[in-house]
């Protein structure tokens, strides 16, 4: 049932009770005290029943609101737990993908290192160029990481500004709500003060009027003592009629004032309840919107960072593949060139050996021993030079391999450490944002709970004030009734005095009447005696 219908029904019950009041007149004058007390007790019982029903209804509404708040709290906690679980699962999947990509990257690096080792054997220029490119790639990665950190810092500052803005808006709404409540309370207090002043002024006017009427009645009584009994009865009837009219008017004004106060209180309570419900709905909607916005921003940032990391890894992979392809082509060209040089050198050596063999064969007979010795010495010298060249080449290749392995290992360690640092910073930032959002949500919920408790306390205080006002009105009404009874008793005494005065006047009149009759008889008797004497 709607609150307006409940209020209307209560008003009809009060009106019906007032209409069905059967207050009889007392034989001694005025109204019957038992009937008046019975009607007033019925009215008080009705008010107490209505107040108890209102307390029960408001208690049920508060319980329903608490249940709804607990349900929404559990729903938000479940959503946060689900979002946290999904984020952890996504982070684990991303970590696995990154580890797989790193393993693949390391495998590609191993292939690249092997190819570079093969290429380093014949060309130092390729090694220096590759080293410069690797250094440039590392610097580019560092620069991109610095840019990403700068962007993350800007986004974090933007989120902080939005958070401050949201807190400012919430504070402003809270201040507006407090101002509205204060204004409503002050307006209600002013109305109650005006009602009290009006009741006091009506009471003062009634006292003055009753006092003036009493004085006027006393003057009329003193004047009527010198007049006839009919005039005394007419004045008494007129005074009693005016007293009854004033009494009826005072009762009507009190009842109308009570009805108006009750209607105002019900409307004020309904308005406060509607404002509370609107504020709660608005705050819940704002919380849901902010939570969705924060989750969307976090998901967008995480997705953006993942896409950037994937793009960076794809770019590095493409660069490595291009460099590998280029190195292979250069290696093939170098191999072809070396083969051609070896073939030409072999042909040249073969030609020289053939010419020398022919020359030796021509001179073999004469210089066979000398040539044999020279050939052995030459072969030994050539072998020694070849061995020295091979040892030198092996040492250079080994040194180059060690330097390249160290540089590649250092670059790999730096890249892994930077990736881990970036991942740790990203996780810490995400955890901080989530904790900040969670703390903000908890703080706003705590503020809502405090506001709800304050409103409940205010409603309780208003209810107690209403009960006090009802008690005061009942006391004033009881005071008026006792005052009216006192006035009625005073008028009863005055009426009895008037009756005594009337009886005394009747006695005096009868005495005067009998005295006049005696004088008339005495005046008639002397004339009769005179007539008898004459006869």
C-alpha positions as CSV (number, residue, x, y, z in Angstrom):
1,X,0.0,0.0,0.0
2,X,1.2,3.5,-0.8
3,X,2.2,5.9,2.0
4,X,-0.4,8.5,0.8
5,X,-3.1,5.9,1.0
6,X,-1.9,4.9,4.5
7,X,-1.9,8.6,5.6
8,X,-5.4,9.1,4.1
9,X,-6.7,6.0,5.9
10,X,-5.3,7.2,9.2
11,X,-6.8,10.6,8.7
12,X,-10.2,9.0,7.9
13,X,-9.9,6.9,11.1
14,X,-9.2,10.1,13.2
15,X,-12.1,12.0,11.5
16,X,-14.4,9.0,12.0
17,X,-13.4,8.8,15.7
18,X,-13.9,12.5,16.2
19,X,-17.3,12.4,14.5
20,X,-18.5,9.4,16.6
21,X,-17.6,11.0,19.9
22,X,-20.7,11.0,22.1
23,X,-20.1,13.5,24.9
24,X,-23.2,14.0,27.0
25,X,-24.0,17.0,29.1
26,X,-23.9,16.7,32.8
27,X,-27.0,17.4,34.9
28,X,-25.1,19.9,37.0
29,X,-24.0,21.8,33.9
30,X,-21.3,21.5,31.3
31,X,-20.1,18.1,29.8
32,X,-19.7,14.8,31.4
33,X,-16.1,14.2,32.6
34,X,-16.2,10.5,32.0
35,X,-17.3,10.9,28.3
36,X,-14.6,13.5,27.8
37,X,-11.9,11.4,29.3
38,X,-13.1,8.3,27.4
39,X,-13.0,10.2,24.1
40,X,-9.6,11.7,24.8
41,X,-8.3,8.2,25.8
42,X,-9.6,6.7,22.5
43,X,-7.9,9.5,20.6
44,X,-4.6,8.9,22.5
45,X,-4.9,5.1,21.9
46,X,-5.4,5.8,18.1
47,X,-2.4,8.0,18.0
48,X,-0.3,5.5,19.9
49,X,-1.4,2.7,17.5
50,X,-0.6,4.9,14.5
51,X,2.8,5.7,15.9
52,X,3.5,2.0,16.6
53,X,2.4,1.1,13.1
54,X,4.7,3.9,11.6
55,X,7.6,2.6,13.7
56,X,6.9,-0.9,12.4
57,X,6.7,0.2,8.8
58,X,9.8,2.3,9.0
59,X,11.7,-0.5,10.7
60,X,10.6,-2.9,7.9
61,X,11.8,-0.3,5.3
62,X,15.1,0.0,7.1
63,X,15.5,-3.8,7.2
64,X,14.7,-4.0,3.5
65,X,17.3,-1.2,2.7
66,X,19.9,-3.0,4.8
67,X,19.2,-6.3,3.0
68,X,19.4,-4.6,-0.4
69,X,22.7,-2.9,0.7
70,X,24.1,-6.2,1.9
71,X,23.1,-7.9,-1.4
72,X,24.7,-5.1,-3.4
73,X,27.8,-5.4,-1.3
74,X,28.0,-9.1,-1.9
75,X,27.4,-8.6,-5.6
76,X,30.2,-6.0,-5.8
77,X,32.6,-8.3,-3.9
78,X,31.8,-11.2,-6.2
79,X,32.3,-8.9,-9.2
80,X,35.6,-7.7,-7.8
81,X,36.7,-11.3,-7.0
82,X,35.7,-12.4,-10.5
83,X,37.5,-9.5,-12.1
84,X,40.6,-10.2,-10.0
85,X,40.5,-13.9,-11.0
86,X,40.1,-13.1,-14.6
87,X,42.9,-10.6,-14.5
88,X,45.2,-13.1,-12.8
89,X,44.3,-15.7,-15.4
90,X,44.9,-13.3,-18.2
91,X,48.2,-12.2,-16.6
92,X,49.2,-15.9,-16.3
93,X,48.3,-16.5,-20.0
94,X,50.2,-13.4,-21.0
95,X,53.2,-14.5,-19.0
96,X,53.2,-17.9,-20.6
97,X,53.0,-16.4,-24.0
98,X,55.8,-14.0,-23.2
99,X,57.9,-16.9,-21.9
100,X,57.2,-18.9,-25.1
101,X,58.1,-15.9,-27.2
102,X,61.3,-15.3,-25.2
103,X,62.3,-18.9,-25.6
104,X,61.6,-18.6,-29.3
105,X,63.6,-15.4,-29.3
106,X,66.4,-17.0,-27.5
107,X,66.4,-19.9,-30.0
108,X,66.5,-17.4,-32.8
109,X,69.3,-15.6,-31.0
110,X,71.2,-18.9,-30.9
111,X,70.8,-19.4,-34.6
112,X,71.7,-15.8,-35.2
113,X,74.8,-16.2,-33.0
114,X,75.9,-19.3,-34.9
115,X,75.5,-17.6,-38.2
116,X,77.4,-14.6,-36.9
117,X,80.1,-16.9,-35.7
118,X,80.4,-18.4,-39.1
119,X,80.4,-15.0,-40.7
120,X,83.0,-13.6,-38.3
121,X,85.5,-16.1,-39.5
122,X,86.0,-14.2,-42.8
123,X,84.8,-10.6,-42.1
124,X,85.2,-8.2,-39.1
125,X,83.1,-5.6,-40.9
126,X,80.0,-7.7,-40.6
127,X,80.6,-8.3,-36.9
128,X,81.0,-4.5,-36.2
129,X,77.9,-3.7,-38.2
130,X,75.9,-6.4,-36.3
131,X,77.2,-5.1,-33.0
132,X,76.2,-1.6,-34.0
133,X,72.8,-2.8,-35.0
134,X,72.4,-4.8,-31.8
135,X,73.4,-1.7,-29.8
136,X,71.0,0.5,-31.8
137,X,68.2,-2.0,-31.2
138,X,68.9,-2.0,-27.5
139,X,68.9,1.8,-27.4
140,X,65.7,1.8,-29.4
141,X,64.2,-0.6,-26.9
142,X,65.3,1.5,-24.0
143,X,63.9,4.6,-25.6
144,X,60.6,2.9,-26.3
145,X,60.5,1.6,-22.7
146,X,61.2,5.2,-21.5
147,X,58.4,6.5,-23.7
148,X,56.0,3.7,-22.3
149,X,57.0,4.6,-18.8
150,X,56.3,8.3,-19.5
151,X,52.9,7.4,-21.0
152,X,52.1,5.2,-18.0
153,X,53.0,8.1,-15.7
154,X,50.8,10.5,-17.7
155,X,47.9,8.0,-17.6
156,X,48.5,7.5,-13.8
157,X,48.4,11.3,-13.3
158,X,45.2,11.4,-15.4
159,X,43.6,8.7,-13.3
160,X,44.7,10.6,-10.1
161,X,43.1,13.8,-11.4
162,X,39.9,11.9,-12.3
163,X,40.0,10.4,-8.8
164,X,40.3,13.8,-7.2
165,X,37.5,15.1,-9.4
166,X,35.3,12.2,-8.4
167,X,36.0,12.8,-4.7
168,X,35.3,16.5,-5.2
169,X,31.9,15.7,-6.9
170,X,31.0,13.3,-4.1
171,X,31.9,15.9,-1.5
172,X,29.8,18.5,-3.2
173,X,26.9,16.2,-3.4
174,X,27.3,15.4,0.3
175,X,27.4,19.1,1.2
176,X,24.3,19.8,-1.0
177,X,22.5,16.9,0.7
178,X,23.5,18.2,4.2
179,X,22.4,21.7,3.2
180,X,19.0,20.4,2.0
181,X,18.6,18.4,5.2
182,X,19.6,21.5,7.3
183,X,17.2,23.7,5.4
184,X,14.4,21.2,5.8
185,X,15.1,20.8,9.5
186,X,15.2,24.6,10.0
187,X,12.0,25.0,8.0
188,X,10.3,22.3,10.1
189,X,11.6,23.9,13.4
190,X,10.3,27.3,12.2
191,X,6.9,25.9,11.4
192,X,6.8,24.1,14.8
193,X,7.8,27.3,16.5
194,X,5.1,29.2,14.7
195,X,2.6,26.6,15.7
196,X,3.7,26.8,19.3
197,X,3.5,30.6,19.2
198,X,0.1,30.4,17.7
199,X,-1.1,28.0,20.3
200,X,0.3,30.2,23.1
201,X,-1.3,33.3,21.6
202,X,-4.6,31.4,21.3
203,X,-4.3,30.3,24.9
204,X,-3.5,33.9,26.0
205,X,-6.4,35.3,24.0
206,X,-8.7,32.6,25.5
207,X,-7.5,33.4,29.0
208,X,-8.0,37.2,28.4
209,X,-11.4,36.6,26.9
210,X,-12.5,34.3,29.7
211,X,-11.3,36.7,32.3
212,X,-13.1,39.6,30.5
213,X,-16.2,37.5,30.3
214,X,-15.9,36.6,33.9
215,X,-15.5,40.2,34.9
216,X,-18.4,41.2,32.6
217,X,-20.5,38.4,34.1
218,X,-19.7,39.6,37.6
219,X,-20.6,43.1,36.6
220,X,-23.8,41.9,35.0
221,X,-24.6,39.9,38.1
222,X,-24.1,42.9,40.3
223,X,-26.3,45.0,38.0
224,X,-28.9,42.3,37.7
225,X,-29.2,42.0,41.4
226,X,-30.9,45.4,41.3
227,X,-33.0,44.3,38.3
228,X,-35.5,41.6,37.7
229,X,-35.0,37.9,37.6
230,X,-35.8,37.6,33.9
231,X,-32.9,39.9,33.0
232,X,-30.5,37.8,35.3
233,X,-31.6,34.6,33.5
234,X,-31.1,36.1,30.1
235,X,-27.6,37.3,31.0
236,X,-26.7,33.9,32.3
237,X,-28.0,32.2,29.2
238,X,-26.1,34.5,27.0
239,X,-22.8,34.0,29.0
240,X,-23.3,30.2,28.9
241,X,-23.9,30.3,25.1
242,X,-20.7,32.4,24.6
243,X,-18.7,30.0,26.8
244,X,-19.9,27.0,24.8
245,X,-19.1,28.7,21.5
246,X,-15.6,29.6,22.7
247,X,-15.1,26.1,24.0
248,X,-16.2,24.5,20.7
249,X,-14.1,27.0,18.7
250,X,-11.0,26.2,20.9
251,X,-11.6,22.4,20.5
252,X,-12.0,22.8,16.7
253,X,-8.8,24.9,16.4
254,X,-6.9,22.4,18.4
255,X,-8.2,19.5,16.3
256,X,-7.4,21.4,13.1
257,X,-4.0,22.3,14.3
258,X,-3.3,18.6,15.2
259,X,-4.5,17.5,11.8
260,X,-2.3,20.0,10.0
261,X,0.8,19.1,12.1
262,X,0.2,15.4,11.4
263,X,-0.2,16.0,7.7
264,X,3.0,18.2,7.6
265,X,4.9,15.6,9.5
266,X,3.8,12.8,7.2
267,X,4.6,14.8,4.1
268,X,8.0,15.7,5.6
269,X,8.8,12.1,6.5
270,X,7.8,11.0,3.0
271,X,9.9,13.7,1.4
272,X,12.9,12.7,3.5
273,X,12.5,9.0,2.6
274,X,12.2,9.9,-1.1
275,X,15.3,12.0,-1.0
276,X,17.2,9.3,0.8
277,X,16.1,6.7,-1.8
278,X,17.0,9.1,-4.6
279,X,20.5,9.8,-3.1
280,X,21.1,6.1,-2.6
281,X,20.1,5.2,-6.2
282,X,22.3,8.1,-7.5
283,X,25.3,7.1,-5.4
284,X,24.9,3.4,-6.5
285,X,24.6,4.4,-10.1
286,X,27.7,6.6,-9.8
287,X,29.7,3.8,-8.2
288,X,28.7,1.3,-10.9
289,X,29.6,3.8,-13.6
290,X,33.0,4.7,-12.0
291,X,33.8,1.0,-11.4
292,X,32.9,0.1,-15.1
293,X,35.0,3.1,-16.3
294,X,38.0,2.1,-14.2
295,X,37.7,-1.5,-15.3
296,X,37.4,-0.5,-18.9
297,X,40.4,1.8,-18.6
298,X,42.5,-0.9,-16.9
299,X,41.5,-3.4,-19.6
300,X,42.3,-0.9,-22.3
301,X,45.7,-0.1,-20.8
302,X,46.5,-3.7,-20.4
303,X,45.4,-4.5,-23.9
304,X,47.4,-1.5,-25.3
305,X,50.5,-2.6,-23.4
306,X,50.2,-6.1,-24.6
307,X,49.7,-5.0,-28.2
308,X,52.7,-2.7,-27.9
309,X,54.8,-5.5,-26.5
310,X,53.7,-7.9,-29.3
311,X,54.4,-5.2,-31.9
312,X,57.8,-4.7,-30.4
313,X,58.6,-8.4,-30.4
314,X,57.3,-8.7,-33.9
315,X,59.5,-5.8,-35.0
316,X,62.5,-7.3,-33.3
317,X,61.7,-10.7,-34.8
318,X,61.4,-9.2,-38.3
319,X,64.6,-7.3,-37.8
320,X,66.4,-10.5,-36.7
321,X,64.9,-12.4,-39.7
322,X,66.0,-9.7,-42.1
323,X,69.4,-9.5,-40.5
324,X,69.7,-13.3,-40.6
325,X,68.6,-13.4,-44.3
326,X,71.1,-10.6,-45.1
327,X,73.9,-12.4,-43.2
328,X,73.1,-15.6,-45.1
329,X,73.2,-13.9,-48.4
330,X,76.5,-12.2,-47.5
331,X,77.8,-15.5,-46.2
332,X,76.9,-17.2,-49.5
333,X,78.5,-14.4,-51.4
334,X,81.6,-14.6,-49.2
335,X,81.7,-18.4,-49.6
336,X,81.4,-18.1,-53.4
337,X,84.1,-15.5,-53.4
338,X,86.4,-17.6,-51.3
339,X,85.7,-20.6,-53.4
340,X,86.6,-18.6,-56.5
341,X,89.7,-17.2,-54.9
342,X,90.7,-20.7,-53.7
343,X,90.1,-22.1,-57.2
344,X,92.1,-19.4,-58.8
345,X,94.9,-19.8,-56.3
346,X,94.8,-23.5,-56.7
347,X,95.0,-23.2,-60.5
348,X,97.8,-20.7,-60.2
349,X,99.7,-22.8,-57.7
350,X,99.1,-25.9,-59.9
351,X,100.4,-24.0,-62.9
352,X,103.4,-22.8,-61.0
353,X,104.0,-26.3,-59.6
354,X,103.6,-27.7,-63.1
355,X,106.1,-25.2,-64.5
356,X,108.4,-25.7,-61.6
357,X,108.0,-29.5,-62.0
358,X,108.8,-29.2,-65.7
359,X,111.8,-27.0,-64.9
360,X,112.9,-29.4,-62.2
361,X,112.4,-32.3,-64.5
362,X,114.6,-30.5,-67.0
363,X,117.2,-29.9,-64.3
364,X,116.5,-33.1,-62.4
365,X,119.5,-34.8,-63.6
366,X,121.9,-32.1,-62.6
367,X,120.2,-30.7,-59.5
368,X,118.1,-33.5,-58.2
369,X,119.5,-33.5,-54.7
370,X,119.6,-29.7,-54.3
371,X,116.0,-29.4,-55.7
372,X,114.9,-32.1,-53.4
373,X,116.4,-30.3,-50.4
374,X,115.0,-27.0,-51.5
375,X,111.6,-28.6,-52.0
376,X,111.6,-30.1,-48.6
377,X,112.7,-26.8,-47.0
378,X,110.0,-25.0,-49.0
379,X,107.3,-27.5,-48.0
380,X,108.4,-27.3,-44.4
381,X,108.3,-23.5,-44.5
382,X,104.9,-23.5,-46.2
383,X,103.5,-25.9,-43.6
384,X,104.8,-23.7,-40.8
385,X,103.2,-20.6,-42.3
386,X,100.0,-22.5,-42.9
387,X,100.0,-23.8,-39.3
388,X,100.8,-20.3,-38.0
389,X,98.0,-18.8,-40.1
390,X,95.6,-21.5,-38.9
391,X,96.5,-20.9,-35.3
392,X,96.2,-17.2,-35.6
393,X,92.8,-17.5,-37.4
394,X,91.6,-19.9,-34.7
395,X,92.7,-17.5,-31.9
396,X,91.0,-14.6,-33.6
397,X,87.8,-16.6,-34.2
398,X,87.9,-17.8,-30.6
399,X,88.3,-14.2,-29.3
400,X,85.6,-13.0,-31.6
401,X,83.3,-15.8,-30.5
402,X,84.0,-15.0,-26.8
403,X,83.4,-11.3,-27.3
404,X,80.2,-11.9,-29.3
405,X,78.9,-14.5,-26.8
406,X,79.6,-12.0,-24.0
407,X,77.9,-9.1,-25.8
408,X,74.9,-11.2,-26.8
409,X,74.6,-12.7,-23.3
410,X,74.8,-9.2,-21.8
411,X,72.3,-7.9,-24.3
412,X,70.0,-10.9,-23.5
413,X,70.4,-10.3,-19.8
414,X,69.7,-6.6,-20.1
415,X,66.6,-7.3,-22.3
416,X,65.3,-9.9,-19.9
417,X,65.9,-7.7,-16.9
418,X,64.2,-4.8,-18.6
419,X,61.3,-7.0,-19.6
420,X,61.0,-8.3,-16.1
421,X,61.3,-4.8,-14.6
422,X,58.6,-3.5,-17.0
423,X,56.4,-6.5,-16.2
424,X,56.9,-6.0,-12.5
425,X,56.2,-2.3,-12.8
426,X,53.1,-3.0,-14.8
427,X,51.8,-5.5,-12.3
428,X,52.6,-3.2,-9.4
429,X,50.8,-0.3,-11.2
430,X,47.8,-2.5,-11.9
431,X,47.7,-3.8,-8.3
432,X,48.0,-0.2,-7.0
433,X,45.2,1.0,-9.3
434,X,43.0,-2.0,-8.2
435,X,43.8,-1.4,-4.5
436,X,43.1,2.4,-4.9
437,X,39.8,1.6,-6.7
438,X,38.9,-0.9,-4.1
439,X,39.8,1.5,-1.3
440,X,37.7,4.2,-3.0
441,X,34.7,1.9,-3.3
442,X,35.0,0.9,0.3
443,X,35.4,4.5,1.4
444,X,32.3,5.5,-0.5
445,X,30.4,2.6,0.9
446,X,31.5,3.6,4.4
447,X,30.3,7.1,3.7
448,X,27.0,5.8,2.5
449,X,26.6,3.7,5.7
450,X,27.4,6.8,7.8
451,X,24.9,8.9,5.9
452,X,22.3,6.2,6.3
453,X,23.0,5.9,10.0
454,X,22.8,9.7,10.3
455,X,19.5,9.8,8.5
456,X,18.2,7.0,10.7
457,X,19.3,8.9,13.8
458,X,17.6,12.0,12.4
459,X,14.4,10.1,11.7
460,X,14.5,8.7,15.2
461,X,15.1,12.1,16.7
462,X,12.2,13.6,14.6
463,X,10.0,10.7,15.7
464,X,10.9,11.4,19.3
465,X,10.3,15.1,18.8
466,X,6.9,14.3,17.3
467,X,6.1,12.1,20.3
468,X,7.1,15.0,22.6
469,X,4.9,17.4,20.6
470,X,2.0,15.0,20.8
471,X,2.5,14.6,24.5
472,X,2.7,18.4,24.9
473,X,-0.5,18.8,22.8
474,X,-2.2,16.2,25.0
475,X,-1.0,18.0,28.1
476,X,-2.2,21.3,26.8
477,X,-5.6,19.8,25.8
478,X,-5.9,18.2,29.2
479,X,-4.9,21.6,30.8
480,X,-7.6,23.3,28.7
481,X,-10.2,20.7,29.7
482,X,-9.3,21.2,33.4
483,X,-9.4,24.9,32.9
484,X,-12.8,24.7,31.2
485,X,-14.0,22.5,34.0
486,X,-12.7,25.0,36.5
487,X,-14.6,27.8,34.7
488,X,-17.7,25.7,34.6
489,X,-17.4,25.1,38.3
490,X,-17.0,28.9,38.8
491,X,-20.0,29.6,36.7
492,X,-21.9,26.9,38.7
493,X,-21.0,28.7,41.8
494,X,-22.1,32.0,40.2
495,X,-25.3,30.4,39.1
496,X,-25.9,29.1,42.6
497,X,-25.2,32.5,44.0
498,X,-27.7,34.0,41.5
499,X,-30.2,31.4,42.6
500,X,-29.7,32.3,46.2
501,X,-30.0,36.0,45.3
502,X,-33.2,35.2,43.3
503,X,-34.6,33.3,46.3
504,X,-33.8,36.2,48.6
505,X,-35.4,38.6,46.1
506,X,-38.5,36.4,46.0
507,X,-38.6,36.4,49.8
508,X,-38.3,40.2,49.9
509,X,-40.9,40.5,47.2
510,X,-43.3,38.2,49.1
511,X,-42.7,40.1,52.3
512,X,-43.3,43.4,50.6
513,X,-46.4,42.0,49.0
514,X,-47.8,40.8,52.4
515,X,-46.8,44.1,54.0
516,X,-48.7,46.0,51.3
517,X,-51.7,43.8,51.7
518,X,-51.7,44.3,55.5
519,X,-51.6,48.1,55.1
520,X,-54.5,48.0,52.7
521,X,-56.5,45.9,55.1
522,X,-55.7,48.3,58.0
523,X,-56.7,51.3,55.8
524,X,-60.1,49.7,55.0
525,X,-60.9,48.7,58.6
526,X,-61.0,52.4,60.1
527,X,-63.5,53.5,57.4
528,X,-65.8,50.5,58.4
529,X,-65.7,51.4,62.1
530,X,-66.5,55.1,61.3
531,X,-69.6,54.0,59.3
532,X,-70.8,51.9,62.1
533,X,-70.5,54.7,64.6
534,X,-72.4,57.1,62.3
535,X,-75.2,54.5,62.0
